[in-house]
Amino acid sequence: MTVEQKTSLAAVVTIDQETMHGIPCFAGTRIPVQTLIDFLETGESIDDFLAVYPYIPRQQILAFLELSRDITIDQLTCAS
């Protein structure tokens, strides 16, 4: 993971032992990012997620997905 990716990710996701025992959560919330992944895996949409968690900005969700994609591609490239 690049320094730029770490910096960008820190604005989107927080990991704090005092919040949800260190589970990665959307910054400023106690909502685990795994909850979004679970929504998407079951065929629900970002709009469905936002209907349940309207206080998480859409841009924060999109930034998480974009960073996740980029980090995954970087890791796969390094592994090959």
N, CA, C and O atoms as a Maestro MAE file, in Angstrom:
{
 s_m_m2io_version
 :::
 2.0.0
}

f_m_ct {
 s_m_title
 :::
 protein
 m_atom[320] {
  # First column is atom index #
  i_m_mmod_type
  r_m_x_coord
  r_m_y_coord
  r_m_z_coord
  i_m_residue_number
  s_m_chain_name
  s_m_pdb_residue_name
  s_m_pdb_atom_name
  i_m_atomic_number
  :::
  1 25 0.845 -1.172 0.000 1 A "MET " " N  " 7
  2 3 0.000 0.000 0.000 1 A "MET " " CA " 6
  3 2 0.891 1.236 0.000 1 A "MET " " C  " 6
  4 15 1.836 1.336 0.782 1 A "MET " " O  " 8
  5 25 0.579 2.164 -0.880 2 A "THR " " N  " 7
  6 3 1.384 3.378 -0.983 2 A "THR " " CA " 6
  7 2 1.033 4.346 0.151 2 A "THR " " C  " 6
  8 15 -0.001 4.211 0.805 2 A "THR " " O  " 8
  9 25 1.901 5.305 0.362 3 A "VAL " " N  " 7
  10 3 1.657 6.343 1.364 3 A "VAL " " CA " 6
  11 2 0.398 7.117 1.002 3 A "VAL " " C  " 6
  12 15 -0.408 7.450 1.871 3 A "VAL " " O  " 8
  13 25 0.234 7.398 -0.282 4 A "GLU " " N  " 7
  14 3 -0.955 8.128 -0.736 4 A "GLU " " CA " 6
  15 2 -2.227 7.330 -0.439 4 A "GLU " " C  " 6
  16 15 -3.228 7.892 0.006 4 A "GLU " " O  " 8
  17 25 -2.183 6.033 -0.683 5 A "GLN " " N  " 7
  18 3 -3.344 5.181 -0.402 5 A "GLN " " CA " 6
  19 2 -3.642 5.155 1.098 5 A "GLN " " C  " 6
  20 15 -4.804 5.222 1.499 5 A "GLN " " O  " 8
  21 25 -2.604 5.058 1.927 6 A "LYS " " N  " 7
  22 3 -2.801 5.057 3.377 6 A "LYS " " CA " 6
  23 2 -3.442 6.361 3.843 6 A "LYS " " C  " 6
  24 15 -4.345 6.357 4.680 6 A "LYS " " O  " 8
  25 25 -2.968 7.469 3.293 7 A "THR " " N  " 7
  26 3 -3.511 8.769 3.667 7 A "THR " " CA " 6
  27 2 -4.970 8.882 3.245 7 A "THR " " C  " 6
  28 15 -5.815 9.338 4.016 7 A "THR " " O  " 8
  29 25 -5.257 8.468 2.029 8 A "SER " " N  " 7
  30 3 -6.632 8.525 1.535 8 A "SER " " CA " 6
  31 2 -7.544 7.607 2.332 8 A "SER " " C  " 6
  32 15 -8.673 7.975 2.656 8 A "SER " " O  " 8
  33 25 -7.062 6.426 2.646 9 A "LEU " " N  " 7
  34 3 -7.852 5.451 3.388 9 A "LEU " " CA " 6
  35 2 -8.156 5.948 4.797 9 A "LEU " " C  " 6
  36 15 -9.243 5.699 5.318 9 A "LEU " " O  " 8
  37 25 -7.213 6.642 5.415 10 A "ALA " " N  " 7
  38 3 -7.409 7.157 6.773 10 A "ALA " " CA " 6
  39 2 -8.556 8.164 6.840 10 A "ALA " " C  " 6
  40 15 -9.180 8.315 7.890 10 A "ALA " " O  " 8
  41 25 -8.839 8.846 5.745 11 A "ALA " " N  " 7
  42 3 -9.955 9.791 5.713 11 A "ALA " " CA " 6
  43 2 -11.294 9.082 5.531 11 A "ALA " " C  " 6
  44 15 -12.350 9.675 5.751 11 A "ALA " " O  " 8
  45 25 -11.248 7.826 5.135 12 A "VAL " " N  " 7
  46 3 -12.462 7.076 4.818 12 A "VAL " " CA " 6
  47 2 -12.778 6.020 5.869 12 A "VAL " " C  " 6
  48 15 -13.940 5.797 6.209 12 A "VAL " " O  " 8
  49 25 -11.733 5.373 6.381 13 A "VAL " " N  " 7
  50 3 -11.891 4.258 7.313 13 A "VAL " " CA " 6
  51 2 -11.031 4.499 8.545 13 A "VAL " " C  " 6
  52 15 -9.899 4.969 8.438 13 A "VAL " " O  " 8
  53 25 -11.572 4.177 9.710 14 A "THR " " N  " 7
  54 3 -10.782 4.246 10.932 14 A "THR " " CA " 6
  55 2 -10.696 2.866 11.562 14 A "THR " " C  " 6
  56 15 -11.620 2.057 11.478 14 A "THR " " O  " 8
  57 25 -9.553 2.626 12.196 15 A "ILE " " N  " 7
  58 3 -9.344 1.397 12.952 15 A "ILE " " CA " 6
  59 2 -8.839 1.831 14.324 15 A "ILE " " C  " 6
  60 15 -7.726 2.337 14.468 15 A "ILE " " O  " 8
  61 25 -9.683 1.620 15.319 16 A "ASP " " N  " 7
  62 3 -9.386 2.095 16.669 16 A "ASP " " CA " 6
  63 2 -9.841 1.029 17.660 16 A "ASP " " C  " 6
  64 15 -11.002 0.622 17.650 16 A "ASP " " O  " 8
  65 25 -8.937 0.583 18.504 17 A "GLN " " N  " 7
  66 3 -9.281 -0.444 19.496 17 A "GLN " " CA " 6
  67 2 -10.409 0.002 20.422 17 A "GLN " " C  " 6
  68 15 -11.117 -0.832 20.988 17 A "GLN " " O  " 8
  69 25 -10.577 1.303 20.576 18 A "GLU " " N  " 7
  70 3 -11.633 1.835 21.443 18 A "GLU " " CA " 6
  71 2 -12.997 1.876 20.740 18 A "GLU " " C  " 6
  72 15 -14.028 2.053 21.388 18 A "GLU " " O  " 8
  73 25 -12.994 1.712 19.433 19 A "THR " " N  " 7
  74 3 -14.233 1.738 18.654 19 A "THR " " CA " 6
  75 2 -14.414 0.391 17.990 19 A "THR " " C  " 6
  76 15 -13.630 0.022 17.116 19 A "THR " " O  " 8
  77 25 -15.412 -0.333 18.379 20 A "MET " " N  " 7
  78 3 -15.744 -1.626 17.781 20 A "MET " " CA " 6
  79 2 -14.560 -2.599 17.848 20 A "MET " " C  " 6
  80 15 -14.386 -3.432 16.958 20 A "MET " " O  " 8
  81 25 -13.747 -2.488 18.911 21 A "HIS " " N  " 7
  82 3 -12.636 -3.413 19.156 21 A "HIS " " CA " 6
  83 2 -11.648 -3.488 17.990 21 A "HIS " " C  " 6
  84 15 -11.055 -4.538 17.744 21 A "HIS " " O  " 8
  85 25 -11.474 -2.382 17.280 22 A "GLY " " N  " 7
  86 3 -10.489 -2.330 16.213 22 A "GLY " " CA " 6
  87 2 -10.978 -2.798 14.853 22 A "GLY " " C  " 6
  88 15 -10.186 -2.913 13.918 22 A "GLY " " O  " 8
  89 25 -12.264 -3.066 14.732 23 A "ILE " " N  " 7
  90 3 -12.827 -3.455 13.437 23 A "ILE " " CA " 6
  91 2 -12.827 -2.223 12.531 23 A "ILE " " C  " 6
  92 15 -13.240 -1.151 12.974 23 A "ILE " " O  " 8
  93 25 -12.381 -2.337 11.285 24 A "PRO " " N  " 7
  94 3 -12.396 -1.180 10.381 24 A "PRO " " CA " 6
  95 2 -13.828 -0.654 10.189 24 A "PRO " " C  " 6
  96 15 -14.731 -1.393 9.798 24 A "PRO " " O  " 8
  97 25 -14.007 0.633 10.474 25 A "CYS " " N  " 7
  98 3 -15.316 1.287 10.372 25 A "CYS " " CA " 6
  99 2 -15.202 2.511 9.474 25 A "CYS " " C  " 6
  100 15 -14.122 3.075 9.298 25 A "CYS " " O  " 8
  101 25 -16.333 2.906 8.914 26 A "PHE " " N  " 7
  102 3 -16.347 4.158 8.171 26 A "PHE " " CA " 6
  103 2 -15.992 5.279 9.142 26 A "PHE " " C  " 6
  104 15 -16.535 5.347 10.245 26 A "PHE " " O  " 8
  105 25 -15.085 6.152 8.733 27 A "ALA " " N  " 7
  106 3 -14.613 7.241 9.589 27 A "ALA " " CA " 6
  107 2 -15.792 8.049 10.111 27 A "ALA " " C  " 6
  108 15 -16.708 8.402 9.368 27 A "ALA " " O  " 8
  109 25 -15.745 8.331 11.405 28 A "GLY " " N  " 7
  110 3 -16.786 9.127 12.034 28 A "GLY " " CA " 6
  111 2 -18.022 8.334 12.424 28 A "GLY " " C  " 6
  112 15 -19.013 8.909 12.876 28 A "GLY " " O  " 8
  113 25 -17.969 7.003 12.251 29 A "THR " " N  " 7
  114 3 -19.120 6.160 12.594 29 A "THR " " CA " 6
  115 2 -18.644 4.921 13.346 29 A "THR " " C  " 6
  116 15 -17.448 4.718 13.557 29 A "THR " " O  " 8
  117 25 -19.604 4.110 13.740 30 A "ARG " " N  " 7
  118 3 -19.323 2.798 14.315 30 A "ARG " " CA " 6
  119 2 -19.824 1.711 13.364 30 A "ARG " " C  " 6
  120 15 -20.077 0.581 13.782 30 A "ARG " " O  " 8
  121 25 -19.964 2.056 12.088 31 A "ILE " " N  " 7
  122 3 -20.460 1.119 11.084 31 A "ILE " " CA " 6
  123 2 -19.268 0.436 10.418 31 A "ILE " " C  " 6
  124 15 -18.485 1.089 9.729 31 A "ILE " " O  " 8
  125 25 -19.125 -0.882 10.620 32 A "PRO " " N  " 7
  126 3 -18.011 -1.593 9.984 32 A "PRO " " CA " 6
  127 2 -18.115 -1.566 8.458 32 A "PRO " " C  " 6
  128 15 -19.209 -1.642 7.897 32 A "PRO " " O  " 8
  129 25 -16.975 -1.459 7.804 33 A "VAL " " N  " 7
  130 3 -16.980 -1.499 6.340 33 A "VAL " " CA " 6
  131 2 -17.472 -2.861 5.857 33 A "VAL " " C  " 6
  132 15 -17.986 -2.976 4.744 33 A "VAL " " O  " 8
  133 25 -17.319 -3.894 6.687 34 A "GLN " " N  " 7
  134 3 -17.824 -5.227 6.339 34 A "GLN " " CA " 6
  135 2 -19.335 -5.201 6.115 34 A "GLN " " C  " 6
  136 15 -19.859 -6.001 5.340 34 A "GLN " " O  " 8
  137 25 -20.028 -4.301 6.779 35 A "THR " " N  " 7
  138 3 -21.480 -4.196 6.595 35 A "THR " " CA " 6
  139 2 -21.803 -3.813 5.155 35 A "THR " " C  " 6
  140 15 -22.729 -4.366 4.560 35 A "THR " " O  " 8
  141 25 -21.054 -2.879 4.594 36 A "LEU " " N  " 7
  142 3 -21.256 -2.514 3.189 36 A "LEU " " CA " 6
  143 2 -20.954 -3.704 2.288 36 A "LEU " " C  " 6
  144 15 -21.711 -4.000 1.364 36 A "LEU " " O  " 8
  145 25 -19.851 -4.381 2.559 37 A "ILE " " N  " 7
  146 3 -19.487 -5.543 1.746 37 A "ILE " " CA " 6
  147 2 -20.591 -6.596 1.812 37 A "ILE " " C  " 6
  148 15 -20.937 -7.201 0.798 37 A "ILE " " O  " 8
  149 25 -21.138 -6.813 2.995 38 A "ASP " " N  " 7
  150 3 -22.228 -7.784 3.149 38 A "ASP " " CA " 6
  151 2 -23.441 -7.377 2.318 38 A "ASP " " C  " 6
  152 15 -24.052 -8.220 1.662 38 A "ASP " " O  " 8
  153 25 -23.791 -6.100 2.342 39 A "PHE " " N  " 7
  154 3 -24.905 -5.601 1.527 39 A "PHE " " CA " 6
  155 2 -24.663 -5.923 0.057 39 A "PHE " " C  " 6
  156 15 -25.535 -6.467 -0.621 39 A "PHE " " O  " 8
  157 25 -23.480 -5.584 -0.426 40 A "LEU " " N  " 7
  158 3 -23.173 -5.771 -1.841 40 A "LEU " " CA " 6
  159 2 -23.109 -7.251 -2.216 40 A "LEU " " C  " 6
  160 15 -23.532 -7.631 -3.308 40 A "LEU " " O  " 8
  161 25 -22.592 -8.076 -1.333 41 A "GLU " " N  " 7
  162 3 -22.504 -9.517 -1.612 41 A "GLU " " CA " 6
  163 2 -23.875 -10.171 -1.733 41 A "GLU " " C  " 6
  164 15 -24.036 -11.154 -2.456 41 A "GLU " " O  " 8
  165 25 -24.844 -9.635 -1.037 42 A "THR " " N  " 7
  166 3 -26.186 -10.226 -1.090 42 A "THR " " CA " 6
  167 2 -27.043 -9.614 -2.199 42 A "THR " " C  " 6
  168 15 -28.239 -9.889 -2.290 42 A "THR " " O  " 8
  169 25 -26.428 -8.787 -3.034 43 A "GLY " " N  " 7
  170 3 -27.140 -8.231 -4.171 43 A "GLY " " CA " 6
  171 2 -27.817 -6.902 -3.906 43 A "GLY " " C  " 6
  172 15 -28.488 -6.354 -4.780 43 A "GLY " " O  " 8
  173 25 -27.644 -6.386 -2.705 44 A "GLU " " N  " 7
  174 3 -28.216 -5.075 -2.413 44 A "GLU " " CA " 6
  175 2 -27.298 -3.996 -2.979 44 A "GLU " " C  " 6
  176 15 -26.136 -4.253 -3.293 44 A "GLU " " O  " 8
  177 25 -27.826 -2.813 -3.102 45 A "SER " " N  " 7
  178 3 -27.100 -1.723 -3.743 45 A "SER " " CA " 6
  179 2 -26.558 -0.728 -2.717 45 A "SER " " C  " 6
  180 15 -26.860 -0.805 -1.526 45 A "SER " " O  " 8
  181 25 -25.766 0.190 -3.206 46 A "ILE " " N  " 7
  182 3 -25.302 1.287 -2.356 46 A "ILE " " CA " 6
  183 2 -26.499 2.085 -1.862 46 A "ILE " " C  " 6
  184 15 -26.519 2.519 -0.710 46 A "ILE " " O  " 8
  185 25 -27.491 2.283 -2.712 47 A "ASP " " N  " 7
  186 3 -28.699 2.999 -2.286 47 A "ASP " " CA " 6
  187 2 -29.403 2.269 -1.149 47 A "ASP " " C  " 6
  188 15 -29.908 2.907 -0.226 47 A "ASP " " O  " 8
  189 25 -29.442 0.937 -1.203 48 A "ASP " " N  " 7
  190 3 -30.036 0.159 -0.111 48 A "ASP " " CA " 6
  191 2 -29.260 0.389 1.182 48 A "ASP " " C  " 6
  192 15 -29.851 0.562 2.248 48 A "ASP " " O  " 8
  193 25 -27.932 0.390 1.078 49 A "PHE " " N  " 7
  194 3 -27.084 0.637 2.241 49 A "PHE " " CA " 6
  195 2 -27.344 2.032 2.807 49 A "PHE " " C  " 6
  196 15 -27.471 2.207 4.019 49 A "PHE " " O  " 8
  197 25 -27.421 3.017 1.920 50 A "LEU " " N  " 7
  198 3 -27.654 4.395 2.366 50 A "LEU " " CA " 6
  199 2 -29.040 4.588 2.968 50 A "LEU " " C  " 6
  200 15 -29.234 5.481 3.793 50 A "LEU " " O  " 8
  201 25 -29.994 3.773 2.574 51 A "ALA " " N  " 7
  202 3 -31.328 3.856 3.171 51 A "ALA " " CA " 6
  203 2 -31.278 3.457 4.648 51 A "ALA " " C  " 6
  204 15 -32.039 3.972 5.467 51 A "ALA " " O  " 8
  205 25 -30.382 2.543 4.972 52 A "VAL " " N  " 7
  206 3 -30.230 2.093 6.359 52 A "VAL " " CA " 6
  207 2 -29.261 3.000 7.128 52 A "VAL " " C  " 6
  208 15 -29.455 3.257 8.317 52 A "VAL " " O  " 8
  209 25 -28.235 3.474 6.452 53 A "TYR " " N  " 7
  210 3 -27.195 4.306 7.074 53 A "TYR " " CA " 6
  211 2 -27.070 5.641 6.337 53 A "TYR " " C  " 6
  212 15 -26.044 5.902 5.709 53 A "TYR " " O  " 8
  213 25 -28.093 6.483 6.405 54 A "PRO " " N  " 7
  214 3 -28.096 7.720 5.611 54 A "PRO " " CA " 6
  215 2 -27.052 8.749 6.044 54 A "PRO " " C  " 6
  216 15 -26.776 9.693 5.302 54 A "PRO " " O  " 8
  217 25 -26.481 8.585 7.207 55 A "TYR " " N  " 7
  218 3 -25.502 9.561 7.703 55 A "TYR " " CA " 6
  219 2 -24.093 9.295 7.181 55 A "TYR " " C  " 6
  220 15 -23.180 10.076 7.449 55 A "TYR " " O  " 8
  221 25 -23.903 8.203 6.438 56 A "ILE " " N  " 7
  222 3 -22.612 7.973 5.793 56 A "ILE " " CA " 6
  223 2 -22.687 8.583 4.396 56 A "ILE " " C  " 6
  224 15 -23.528 8.169 3.598 56 A "ILE " " O  " 8
  225 25 -21.848 9.536 4.086 57 A "PRO " " N  " 7
  226 3 -21.911 10.176 2.769 57 A "PRO " " CA " 6
  227 2 -21.605 9.188 1.633 57 A "PRO " " C  " 6
  228 15 -20.702 8.359 1.735 57 A "PRO " " O  " 8
  229 25 -22.372 9.301 0.570 58 A "ARG " " N  " 7
  230 3 -22.160 8.455 -0.611 58 A "ARG " " CA " 6
  231 2 -20.706 8.540 -1.076 58 A "ARG " " C  " 6
  232 15 -20.117 7.530 -1.462 58 A "ARG " " O  " 8
  233 25 -20.135 9.730 -1.040 59 A "GLN " " N  " 7
  234 3 -18.752 9.902 -1.497 59 A "GLN " " CA " 6
  235 2 -17.787 9.083 -0.649 59 A "GLN " " C  " 6
  236 15 -16.786 8.585 -1.163 59 A "GLN " " O  " 8
  237 25 -18.071 8.937 0.634 60 A "GLN " " N  " 7
  238 3 -17.216 8.129 1.500 60 A "GLN " " CA " 6
  239 2 -17.280 6.652 1.087 60 A "GLN " " C  " 6
  240 15 -16.263 5.959 1.087 60 A "GLN " " O  " 8
  241 25 -18.461 6.187 0.742 61 A "ILE " " N  " 7
  242 3 -18.633 4.807 0.281 61 A "ILE " " CA " 6
  243 2 -17.894 4.597 -1.035 61 A "ILE " " C  " 6
  244 15 -17.178 3.609 -1.199 61 A "ILE " " O  " 8
  245 25 -18.066 5.510 -1.956 62 A "LEU " " N  " 7
  246 3 -17.404 5.394 -3.260 62 A "LEU " " CA " 6
  247 2 -15.887 5.456 -3.115 62 A "LEU " " C  " 6
  248 15 -15.161 4.738 -3.801 62 A "LEU " " O  " 8
  249 25 -15.417 6.313 -2.222 63 A "ALA " " N  " 7
  250 3 -13.977 6.410 -1.981 63 A "ALA " " CA " 6
  251 2 -13.448 5.095 -1.403 63 A "ALA " " C  " 6
  252 15 -12.375 4.635 -1.794 63 A "ALA " " O  " 8
  253 25 -14.190 4.493 -0.481 64 A "PHE " " N  " 7
  254 3 -13.781 3.199 0.081 64 A "PHE " " CA " 6
  255 2 -13.692 2.141 -1.013 64 A "PHE " " C  " 6
  256 15 -12.711 1.400 -1.082 64 A "PHE " " O  " 8
  257 25 -14.704 2.068 -1.861 65 A "LEU " " N  " 7
  258 3 -14.705 1.060 -2.922 65 A "LEU " " CA " 6
  259 2 -13.560 1.282 -3.906 65 A "LEU " " C  " 6
  260 15 -12.915 0.327 -4.340 65 A "LEU " " O  " 8
  261 25 -13.310 2.535 -4.255 66 A "GLU " " N  " 7
  262 3 -12.223 2.844 -5.181 66 A "GLU " " CA " 6
  263 2 -10.861 2.496 -4.573 66 A "GLU " " C  " 6
  264 15 -10.015 1.890 -5.230 66 A "GLU " " O  " 8
  265 25 -10.664 2.881 -3.328 67 A "LEU " " N  " 7
  266 3 -9.400 2.563 -2.662 67 A "LEU " " CA " 6
  267 2 -9.227 1.055 -2.496 67 A "LEU " " C  " 6
  268 15 -8.125 0.533 -2.666 67 A "LEU " " O  " 8
  269 25 -10.297 0.367 -2.170 68 A "SER " " N  " 7
  270 3 -10.235 -1.095 -2.031 68 A "SER " " CA " 6
  271 2 -9.822 -1.744 -3.342 68 A "SER " " C  " 6
  272 15 -9.004 -2.664 -3.368 68 A "SER " " O  " 8
  273 25 -10.397 -1.253 -4.420 69 A "ARG " " N  " 7
  274 3 -10.037 -1.768 -5.745 69 A "ARG " " CA " 6
  275 2 -8.560 -1.532 -6.036 69 A "ARG " " C  " 6
  276 15 -7.841 -2.446 -6.440 69 A "ARG " " O  " 8
  277 25 -8.116 -0.293 -5.826 70 A "ASP " " N  " 7
  278 3 -6.737 0.053 -6.137 70 A "ASP " " CA " 6
  279 2 -5.742 -0.739 -5.292 70 A "ASP " " C  " 6
  280 15 -4.730 -1.215 -5.806 70 A "ASP " " O  " 8
  281 25 -6.024 -0.881 -4.005 71 A "ILE " " N  " 7
  282 3 -5.134 -1.611 -3.103 71 A "ILE " " CA " 6
  283 2 -5.098 -3.097 -3.499 71 A "ILE " " C  " 6
  284 15 -4.037 -3.721 -3.502 71 A "ILE " " O  " 8
  285 25 -6.250 -3.642 -3.827 72 A "THR " " N  " 7
  286 3 -6.306 -5.050 -4.241 72 A "THR " " CA " 6
  287 2 -5.503 -5.265 -5.512 72 A "THR " " C  " 6
  288 15 -4.729 -6.218 -5.599 72 A "THR " " O  " 8
  289 25 -5.674 -4.403 -6.492 73 A "ILE " " N  " 7
  290 3 -4.921 -4.536 -7.751 73 A "ILE " " CA " 6
  291 2 -3.423 -4.417 -7.488 73 A "ILE " " C  " 6
  292 15 -2.635 -5.177 -8.051 73 A "ILE " " O  " 8
  293 25 -3.024 -3.472 -6.640 74 A "ASP " " N  " 7
  294 3 -1.607 -3.330 -6.300 74 A "ASP " " CA " 6
  295 2 -1.071 -4.597 -5.642 74 A "ASP " " C  " 6
  296 15 0.027 -5.047 -5.965 74 A "ASP " " O  " 8
  297 25 -1.832 -5.166 -4.730 75 A "GLN " " N  " 7
  298 3 -1.393 -6.371 -4.021 75 A "GLN " " CA " 6
  299 2 -1.286 -7.556 -4.993 75 A "GLN " " C  " 6
  300 15 -0.349 -8.349 -4.907 75 A "GLN " " O  " 8
  301 25 -2.236 -7.670 -5.904 76 A "LEU " " N  " 7
  302 3 -2.191 -8.761 -6.889 76 A "LEU " " CA " 6
  303 2 -0.989 -8.598 -7.822 76 A "LEU " " C  " 6
  304 15 -0.335 -9.577 -8.182 76 A "LEU " " O  " 8
  305 25 -0.710 -7.366 -8.204 77 A "THR " " N  " 7
  306 3 0.427 -7.089 -9.080 77 A "THR " " CA " 6
  307 2 1.726 -7.443 -8.379 77 A "THR " " C  " 6
  308 15 2.628 -8.010 -8.996 77 A "THR " " O  " 8
  309 25 1.834 -7.116 -7.096 78 A "CYS " " N  " 7
  310 3 3.045 -7.426 -6.334 78 A "CYS " " CA " 6
  311 2 3.210 -8.934 -6.141 78 A "CYS " " C  " 6
  312 15 4.330 -9.438 -6.067 78 A "CYS " " O  " 8
  313 25 2.101 -9.638 -6.062 79 A "ALA " " N  " 7
  314 3 2.158 -11.083 -5.811 79 A "ALA " " CA " 6
  315 2 2.528 -11.876 -7.057 79 A "ALA " " C  " 6
  316 15 2.929 -13.036 -6.961 79 A "ALA " " O  " 8
  317 25 2.396 -11.261 -8.219 80 A "SER " " N  " 7
  318 3 2.660 -12.023 -9.447 80 A "SER " " CA " 6
  319 2 4.103 -11.938 -9.903 80 A "SER " " C  " 6
  320 15 4.465 -12.530 -10.920 80 A "SER " " O  " 8
  :::
 }
 m_bond[319] {
  # First column is bond index #
  i_m_from
  i_m_to
  i_m_order
  :::
  1 1 2 1
  2 2 3 1
  3 3 4 2
  4 3 5 1
  5 5 6 1
  6 6 7 1
  7 7 8 2
  8 7 9 1
  9 9 10 1
  10 10 11 1
  11 11 12 2
  12 11 13 1
  13 13 14 1
  14 14 15 1
  15 15 16 2
  16 15 17 1
  17 17 18 1
  18 18 19 1
  19 19 20 2
  20 19 21 1
  21 21 22 1
  22 22 23 1
  23 23 24 2
  24 23 25 1
  25 25 26 1
  26 26 27 1
  27 27 28 2
  28 27 29 1
  29 29 30 1
  30 30 31 1
  31 31 32 2
  32 31 33 1
  33 33 34 1
  34 34 35 1
  35 35 36 2
  36 35 37 1
  37 37 38 1
  38 38 39 1
  39 39 40 2
  40 39 41 1
  41 41 42 1
  42 42 43 1
  43 43 44 2
  44 43 45 1
  45 45 46 1
  46 46 47 1
  47 47 48 2
  48 47 49 1
  49 49 50 1
  50 50 51 1
  51 51 52 2
  52 51 53 1
  53 53 54 1
  54 54 55 1
  55 55 56 2
  56 55 57 1
  57 57 58 1
  58 58 59 1
  59 59 60 2
  60 59 61 1
  61 61 62 1
  62 62 63 1
  63 63 64 2
  64 63 65 1
  65 65 66 1
  66 66 67 1
  67 67 68 2
  68 67 69 1
  69 69 70 1
  70 70 71 1
  71 71 72 2
  72 71 73 1
  73 73 74 1
  74 74 75 1
  75 75 76 2
  76 75 77 1
  77 77 78 1
  78 78 79 1
  79 79 80 2
  80 79 81 1
  81 81 82 1
  82 82 83 1
  83 83 84 2
  84 83 85 1
  85 85 86 1
  86 86 87 1
  87 87 88 2
  88 87 89 1
  89 89 90 1
  90 90 91 1
  91 91 92 2
  92 91 93 1
  93 93 94 1
  94 94 95 1
  95 95 96 2
  96 95 97 1
  97 97 98 1
  98 98 99 1
  99 99 100 2
  100 99 101 1
  101 101 102 1
  102 102 103 1
  103 103 104 2
  104 103 105 1
  105 105 106 1
  106 106 107 1
  107 107 108 2
  108 107 109 1
  109 109 110 1
  110 110 111 1
  111 111 112 2
  112 111 113 1
  113 113 114 1
  114 114 115 1
  115 115 116 2
  116 115 117 1
  117 117 118 1
  118 118 119 1
  119 119 120 2
  120 119 121 1
  121 121 122 1
  122 122 123 1
  123 123 124 2
  124 123 125 1
  125 125 126 1
  126 126 127 1
  127 127 128 2
  128 127 129 1
  129 129 130 1
  130 130 131 1
  131 131 132 2
  132 131 133 1
  133 133 134 1
  134 134 135 1
  135 135 136 2
  136 135 137 1
  137 137 138 1
  138 138 139 1
  139 139 140 2
  140 139 141 1
  141 141 142 1
  142 142 143 1
  143 143 144 2
  144 143 145 1
  145 145 146 1
  146 146 147 1
  147 147 148 2
  148 147 149 1
  149 149 150 1
  150 150 151 1
  151 151 152 2
  152 151 153 1
  153 153 154 1
  154 154 155 1
  155 155 156 2
  156 155 157 1
  157 157 158 1
  158 158 159 1
  159 159 160 2
  160 159 161 1
  161 161 162 1
  162 162 163 1
  163 163 164 2
  164 163 165 1
  165 165 166 1
  166 166 167 1
  167 167 168 2
  168 167 169 1
  169 169 170 1
  170 170 171 1
  171 171 172 2
  172 171 173 1
  173 173 174 1
  174 174 175 1
  175 175 176 2
  176 175 177 1
  177 177 178 1
  178 178 179 1
  179 179 180 2
  180 179 181 1
  181 181 182 1
  182 182 183 1
  183 183 184 2
  184 183 185 1
  185 185 186 1
  186 186 187 1
  187 187 188 2
  188 187 189 1
  189 189 190 1
  190 190 191 1
  191 191 192 2
  192 191 193 1
  193 193 194 1
  194 194 195 1
  195 195 196 2
  196 195 197 1
  197 197 198 1
  198 198 199 1
  199 199 200 2
  200 199 201 1
  201 201 202 1
  202 202 203 1
  203 203 204 2
  204 203 205 1
  205 205 206 1
  206 206 207 1
  207 207 208 2
  208 207 209 1
  209 209 210 1
  210 210 211 1
  211 211 212 2
  212 211 213 1
  213 213 214 1
  214 214 215 1
  215 215 216 2
  216 215 217 1
  217 217 218 1
  218 218 219 1
  219 219 220 2
  220 219 221 1
  221 221 222 1
  222 222 223 1
  223 223 224 2
  224 223 225 1
  225 225 226 1
  226 226 227 1
  227 227 228 2
  228 227 229 1
  229 229 230 1
  230 230 231 1
  231 231 232 2
  232 231 233 1
  233 233 234 1
  234 234 235 1
  235 235 236 2
  236 235 237 1
  237 237 238 1
  238 238 239 1
  239 239 240 2
  240 239 241 1
  241 241 242 1
  242 242 243 1
  243 243 244 2
  244 243 245 1
  245 245 246 1
  246 246 247 1
  247 247 248 2
  248 247 249 1
  249 249 250 1
  250 250 251 1
  251 251 252 2
  252 251 253 1
  253 253 254 1
  254 254 255 1
  255 255 256 2
  256 255 257 1
  257 257 258 1
  258 258 259 1
  259 259 260 2
  260 259 261 1
  261 261 262 1
  262 262 263 1
  263 263 264 2
  264 263 265 1
  265 265 266 1
  266 266 267 1
  267 267 268 2
  268 267 269 1
  269 269 270 1
  270 270 271 1
  271 271 272 2
  272 271 273 1
  273 273 274 1
  274 274 275 1
  275 275 276 2
  276 275 277 1
  277 277 278 1
  278 278 279 1
  279 279 280 2
  280 279 281 1
  281 281 282 1
  282 282 283 1
  283 283 284 2
  284 283 285 1
  285 285 286 1
  286 286 287 1
  287 287 288 2
  288 287 289 1
  289 289 290 1
  290 290 291 1
  291 291 292 2
  292 291 293 1
  293 293 294 1
  294 294 295 1
  295 295 296 2
  296 295 297 1
  297 297 298 1
  298 298 299 1
  299 299 300 2
  300 299 301 1
  301 301 302 1
  302 302 303 1
  303 303 304 2
  304 303 305 1
  305 305 306 1
  306 306 307 1
  307 307 308 2
  308 307 309 1
  309 309 310 1
  310 310 311 1
  311 311 312 2
  312 311 313 1
  313 313 314 1
  314 314 315 1
  315 315 316 2
  316 315 317 1
  317 317 318 1
  318 318 319 1
  319 319 320 2
  :::
 }
}
